[in-house]
Structures are given as structure tokens and as C-alpha cells.
Amino acid sequence: MLISVGWLHPGQERSPPCVLRANQRPPLFIQFLCRKYRLEASPDLREFFSLNLRSYTWSTMTSPQLEWTLQTLLEQLNEDELKSFKSLLRALPLEDVLQKAPWSEVEEADGKKLAEILIHTSSENWIRSATVTVLEEMNLTELCKMAKSEMLEAGQVQEIDNPQLGDAEEDSELEKPGEKEGRRNSVQKQSLVWKNTFWQGDIDSFHDDVIQRNQRFIPFLNPRTPRKLTPYTVVLHGPAGVGKTTLAKKCMLDWTDCNLSPTVRYAFYLSCKELSRMGPCSFAELISKDWPELQDDIPSILAQAQRILFVVDGLDELKVPPGALIQDICGDWEQQKPVPVLLGSLLKRKMLPKATLLVTTRPRALRDLQLLVQQPIYIRVEGFLEEDRRAYFLRHFGDEDQAMRAFELMRSNAALFQLGSAPAVCWIVCTTLKLQMEKGEDPAPTCLTSTGLFLRFLCSQFPQGAQLRGALRALSLLAAQSLWAQMSVLHGEDLERLGVQESDLRLFLDRDILRQDRVSKGCYSFIHLSFQQFLTALFYALEEEEEEDRDGHAWDIGDVQKLLSEEERLKNPDLIQVGHFLFGLANEKRVKELEATFGCQMSPEIKQELLRCKASLHADKPLSMTDLKEVLCCLYESQEEELAKVVVAPLKKISINLTNTSEMMHCSFSLKHCRDLEKVSLQIAKGVFLENYVDFEADIEFERCTYVTLPSWAQQDLRSLRLWTDFCSLFSSNSNLKFLEVKQSFLSDSSVRILCDHITRSTCHLQKVEIKNVTPDTAYRDFCLAFIGKRTLTHLTLEGHIEWERTMLLLLCDLLRNHKCNLQYLRLENCRLTEASCKDLAAVLVVSQQLTHLCLAKNPIGDTGVKFLCEGLSYPECKLQALVLQQCSITKRGCRYLSEALQEACSLTNLDLSLNQIARGLWILCQALENPNCNLKHLRLKTYETNLEIKKLLEEVKEKNPKLTIDCNASGATAPACCDFFC
């Protein structure tokens, strides 16, 4: 809380109030005043200082203090920086006195003098805001931090209706007597309802924290932000239930309480949920529909557009086709138009272009919104952060041990933890797990899936054998209909159309599963979108009642096949999660729990219908990465291993990009049943493993830490590694799995060691392994160690910028020398190998009896490197057949070494010299190609230097050696593919 304290010095007028935070020690000068006038600093201070809990005020810094701070900041600027500071300062809207002052004095002033000029010509408000703004523009990070700390952090900033910092027109006009007060008084009753709408139960302070955290980013709500001449368009976006509407309504409350900027004289709250049901009207009728007493004043109000704030809440609720908002744009506020056209015109600034706009929306409407708004400020509302969720759990449980256990269980499920950014979901989780703990039950299985948690929550609200199947069917019908219609609010006429009675919903209203609007009693909404999706899935899973007269009512709900179709999900992304929940309800144990609680029957055909829909994915085309993730997610949600076996059985090759721990869990659950799987292509995003990508205190003794005392990143990493261990068991348990590719992946030391541990096991039968562009660099070393003595390995690719190529080469040489080694294909592309590396490889070529293909493409080995390789090729023991030296900085000299080796009847049959500046070296090479001892059958010479003379030379070579194939086509635009003849 901020406490604003004003004081009176004897014989003086009231001074600017100072700001104290709760539990904060009073500043020294206040303590001095208390001693001087024999006052107690607390609590009797209240008797001598006036309290003002709502006004935004400046800090206690007096003008001399401000001048000293400003002078200190400006004197740290060098000559050029001070010149830039003045230039940027002049670009700001200046206050009257400073604007009239001779600018030549400012230009000639040093830091100290400039501080004096600003202090004597500008308000403290303007100086503080302008200083921070200019320093930010100059990217002087440290000075900007100092300015904010010294000039802003001591207190909030008082908004002053300064025409020079705000809109220039009509700011000096006075309102008609009572006009402002009458307008504000007309919404006082509504404001009380708003307060009750979003500050409920035990989450009031948490909502308040979320609001304050986001409010500071909204320019016209943050008193520290200098105003500008152009109107603001602020877009609050984020998933359902994280506080967008709460923040929008708080803006309206602040306006009714006179806590918004004085430049906002009028404010209108436009709820798209309600407006979507309106027919064509004029914009004037639109904004006055709730305030008929304002109809006569509308023209004069709209004439002051720069003084109006429009809050457009829930733009995604308009339910218009893509692109519809930008059609038929209208600028006449008296003309009758459909509501979407009017709102589109407002957002496009065809209607009232000088008004300030605050828009809230879920992500699905952002694309259309981007086509409308001009220079918007996008603010993502994130709801509860991790620390908020932890604090909420501690407050809800009371017992710290229970709270932290429940919190860790939710955090172990990344999908559920993400949903926890919505306060309503946190309440559901806490309510469910606390009840289980009180009964002595193990809550861990409940948190494995979102379906399991929501089902347990629903069943825990009613006694077993409640016989509420009719009510549950009505509730699920309501959820399904509204979700397909993309409505978050249902009205009484919607219930009537569906044949649902309010009495059917009373039990769910009493338990906050369904909520009734406090203003419009006939409006209903679900506790959260995710629970509405769960109930929609329940609609499909429940067996239809015999007496259910579907034809007698207007239902617009697709069947299961339509629900799972890609076309419908593109139109309505909310259906995706419904499919997940539907698979979750195919679990036999969950079915029994539902039947026991509500006395309902689950559809016996639903599991077979799900199987048919997912089987069709295999039949039409190979699974894409997105489709595969979807299938694996659904199977994990089901927790039915027999179902997983049937669905993944046809898979032979998969490509998966792991972006979070949830996807890792999904893969582990299902792929272990995929017995015919032969190839896995794996990509791991940054952030899955944190060990090598965070800064931590060097003095932390991890060996002595318990799980609770570990840093949060380490706790998260431990969870990831446990799941990774389970996933990697796939490679040591599936005898048919022969090919592993890991590319563009952010691994960690620990995750690499776990994977290598499974690769080294005798039950791992990998034959081909490709490691491409992974971090950390040490991963390549660990993989090489793991491959030593691996009998099954025949193909190995290592690709990427490796800092310690020498160490890797030595390990590879040990691998090739090992008597158990059967490696035939070795590809080391773009690994920063040098000529010294080739010396080590040449020695191996002599002793290795298995290696037949070697690729060193895109390594700067040069002519000396080629010389070393040719020395190895000259030995009769060398078995190498294919050598790729594409883009290896080879010149004429290197061609001479190769020519000599080829004429000595070496084993080489395939050679790639593409993209090397060999120039005249080709003539030397052709001498070897014409030699009868040359065994070369395929030569690639793709180069950008081809000319008629070279073509003629190569044609002569082909005539003399008809068994030789020469590829010399220049691609021109792109480099040729490496090693397409290599494997």
C-alpha cells in the first residue's frame, strides 16, 4: 500500500505530500520534523499528517534535492552525449517557460548550468519524466537506472493536466457544470458490481498484484510516462482467464474514482460479449445503450475525442469471419452499421481518430487486429507468475509442506502448470489436492494429466451415487454448444433453445463450476475455458439419454470426426484441447469414477471412434511433426497403454521437436510401445535443459543441497532429466531402432551423459547416428567416447562448429582403431578440422579395415591436409573408397597430391572436389584420370569457374576413360549438396 502524507509547516501553505510505503521507516527529514515539534513518528503521526490513500503524488525530493540529482547525472555526460541530450530534450513537448526561454542558453550550458535552467523553467514532474525518457533514448543504461532510482522510485508521479505534454486541442475548455460529475455518478452502482465481479474469495490481493504489475506498462495509466501528441492504442492480449478483462474493468473503476489521468474526461466500456448479440445501430447508440440519460450529450462528448477512452473488451468474442472487421469502414457515428463494422472503424481510427483505445483479446484475434490498429502497444497479460502461484498455494493450504508438495505436483505437469497462470485453475488444483490430502489419498496420480485433475475436482464436489446424470448431461451440452459457437457467455434464451432448465444448473452454480452474472442474472459462464473444454469432451463421452429429444432443439455441435478434423480446429482452436480431454475420458478407471459419482453411463463406442479417427491419419499420409505431437499428447492424456499400442503400431519413422517437458512425457509414454520403430529424428529446443545455459553462484555446493534448497532452475532441470532418462530408455529397449539423428539441439552435460549411457548398453542396436549442430561442444566428445567399441555402429555423422576438434579427432581415431569397430561411413562436415587433423586421420586410414567412406566437407584442411590424406591413401592396407573434400580450400597444389595418389592404384573410387579453387590444378588431375591404374569411377567437380576450355578437357578424359563419370554442372545460385553419393 502507498500512504500519501501531507504536512503543514507553521506559517506556510501545504507542501507537496510525501509518500511512505507500509512498514517503511519515515525519511530523515520527517524524523527531524517530528523531533522538532515533539511528535511521535508512529502511530500518532496520523494526527499531524493528512492521509490520502488514493492520490498519486511525487516523492519527497525538494527542488534543491532534485537540482543536485539532475546536476550529478548531467555532469557524467561527455560533450557529445550532453549535446545529444539537449537535442532529444528539445524534441519533447516543452513546458511554457522553457519553451519561451532562449534556446541558445541551453545550447551553451554545461551539465551544471543545464540543471539550473531546467529547475527554474520546468515543473519537477516534467523534469523527472523527460530526464528518464531522454536517457533511455540515448541507451545510457546505467545512468537511466540511476535516474529512475533517484528520481522516480521514491514515490509515484502526480499527474498534472499539462497541455504541453498532452493533447493541444480543447484542453483548456471547462466542462459544463455537473457534466463530469453526472457522468461519473451514473456508473457508481455499476462500479460496485465490477468490484464484486473480479475480486472474489481468497484471491483478491493476487488479482490486485497482477493488475498493478500490468498497469505500469499502459502509458495512460502510468503517471511516470510522458504523454505524447498522438493517441494511444494499447492491446492487452493473453490466454483465457489471466486478467485481461479484470485489468480493463479496473481502468473503468479508476476513472469513476478519478484516479485516471485528468486528460481522460470520458470513458466507455464496450463488452464484445454483449455487443455480439446486438443488431445494426449507430455508434452513438452503441455507446449510450447503457446510459440513455447521456443521449443528448453524445454530440458534445464525441466532439472531444481526444478526451475519450474506449475500452474494447474481448475482441475475440465478436465472432466475425477473418477479415470482416476491415470491410465497409465507416467514419459517421450517426450512421447505422453492424456492430463489427463500427468497432472496426473505431480501431482503424476512421471513427474518432483522436480517441484513446484499450483493447483486450485472446491470441486468436490478434491477426485481424494487426490489420486494423495503427502503432499499437502490445502488452501480454501473463496472469499468475510462478511466484504468484507458489504464494497462492501457501495461502490456500496454510500448511507449508502440503502446499509445496501440491505445488511441485502441478509443476511436474508442464501443461497443467501453464494453465495455472489463470487464478481459477489454481483454485481448482488447490481445492482438489487439499481434499485428497485431507482424506489421506496420494494426489500424485491426479496431476499426471489435466483430465485426471478436472475429473477428480468434478467428482469431489458431489457425493457418490448422487444420480445427477441428467444435470451433468445438461451442463455438458451447455459447454459443448457455447464452445462450438465460440461464446464464453450464454444467455437465458440460449438455455431455452437447447432445452436446458435453470434448475438443472443450480447444483453447479452453487459450487462455482458455472457462474451467473451479477448484473444480468440470465447470463452464465464457466469457471474457466479449460474446464468448459473438459465438460465439452464429457458431452461426447456420455451416452445419450433415451428420452433426449435432440431434434426438438437447435443444436449446433459437430460429431467426433468433425471435432478432431484439422479444418474445424483451424476455425476454432479451442476444439484442440477438447480432443485431448476426450482421449482422457477413454480411460477405464475414470469412466468407473464418473459412473459411480453421477450414475451416468459412458458411451461404449467412444474409444473405437477415437481409434478410427486417429487411424485415418496413418492411412492418408505420413504423420507430420505437428500431427505426431497431437497423437502422442492424446495418448498420454488417456493413460491407456493398450490404446497407445494400437495407435502407434504402424509408426516406423518419427521426427519430433521437443520444446518442453510435457512433450517428453508424451513421447516416453507411447513410443515405448512402438516396437517397429526404426528411425528417430530428434530436435531439442533451448530451455528444456538449463544446466549449461544459466548463470549461478560459483560457491553453491550442490552436493549438500536438498531438492527444496536447490535453485529453481536446478529443480526444473532435475525434473527434465528424470523425464529424459525415461525417454532415452527407448534407445536401449527397442531392438528394431537402428537410426538416431540429433540436430539443432540445446543439450546439457547431464542430458548427453544419460543418452550416451543408453547408447553404450548391449541392448542398444543403433547402426546409424547423426549428431548435427548441438550444444554444448563437449557433447561431441561424450558421444565419441560412447561409440568406442560399439559393434553395431556402421554410420557416424558429426557436424557443427567444434572448439576442440583435436580432442574429438583423437577419440575418433581410438574408435576406428578398436578391434570391435565396424564403422564404415564417417562424416565430419563443418567441424573446424585443420591440416593437423588430417595427419591423425591418415594414420587411421592405414590400420582401419572397415572404413570405406570419409567426408570432410566444409573444413579448411587446405593443400597440406590433402597431402597427409594422400599419404594414407598410398598404403595398400587402406580400404577407403569414397572421399568428399567439398569446399576445403584446395588449390592446384592439392590436385598434384591427389593426382599422384590416384596413379598409384589406390582404393579410391569416388572423389568430390566441388567448390574448391583448383583452377589449373584440373589439368594435373586429368593426367591421373587418363592413367589405366586409376580406379576412380565417379568424380564431382562442381565449380563456378567452368568454361569452354575446361569442358573440352573433361570430354577428352571421358573418351579415354569411359568408365569414369564426371559431374561438373555448376549450380550458380546454391552450393551442391554434400555427400548425396556418400551413403
Buried (B, 14 or more C-beta within 10 A) or exposed (E): EBBBBBBEEEEEEEEBBBBBEEEEEBBEEBEEBBEEEEBEEEEEBEEBBEEBEEBBBBBBBEEEBBBBBBBBBBEBBEEEBBEBBBEBBEEBBBBEEBEEBEEEEBEEBEBEBBBEBBBEBBBBBBBBBBBBBBBBBBEBEEBBEBBBEBBBEBBBBBBBEBBBBBBEEBBEEEBEEEBBEBBBEBBEEBBEEBBEBBBBEEBEEBBEBBBEBBBEBBBBBBBBBBBEEEBBBBBBBBBBBBBBBBBBBBBBBBBBEEBBBEBBBBBBBBBBBBBBEEEEBBBBBBBBBBBEEBEEBBEEBBEBBBBBBBBBBBBBBBEBEEEBBBEEBBEEBEBBBBBBBBBBBBBBBBBBBBBBBBBBBBEBBBEBBEEBBEEBBBBBBBBBEBEBBBBBBBBBBEEEEBBBBBBBBBBBBBBBBBBBBBBBBBBBBBBBBBBBBEEEEEBEBBBBBBBBBBBBBBBBBBEEEBEBBBBBBBBBBBBBBBBBBBBBBBBEEBBEBBBBEBEBBEBBEEBBBBBEBEEEEEBBBBBBBBBBBBBBBBBBBBBEEEEBEEEEBEBEBBEBEBBBBEEBBEEBEBBBBBBBBBBBBBBEEBBEBBEEBBBBBBBEEBBEBBBEBBEEBBEEEEBEEEBBBBBBBBBBBBBBEEBBBBBBBEBEEBBBBBBBBBBBBBBBBBBBBBBEBBBBBBBBBEEBBBBBBEEEEEEEEEEEEEEEEBBEBBBBBBBBBBBBBBBBBBBBBBEEBBBBBBBBBBBBBBBBBBBBBBBBEEEBBBBBBBBBEBBBBBBBBBBBBBBBBBEEBBBBBBBBEBEEBBBBBBBBBBBBEBEEBBBBBBBBBBBBBBBBBBBBBBBBBBBBEEBBBBBBBBBEBBBBBBBBBBBBBBBEEBBBBBBBBBBBBBBBBBBBBBBBBBBBBBBBBBBBBBBBEBEEBBBBBBBBBBBEEBEBBBBBBBBEEBEEEBEEBBEEBEEEBEEBBBEBEBEEEEBBEBBEBBE
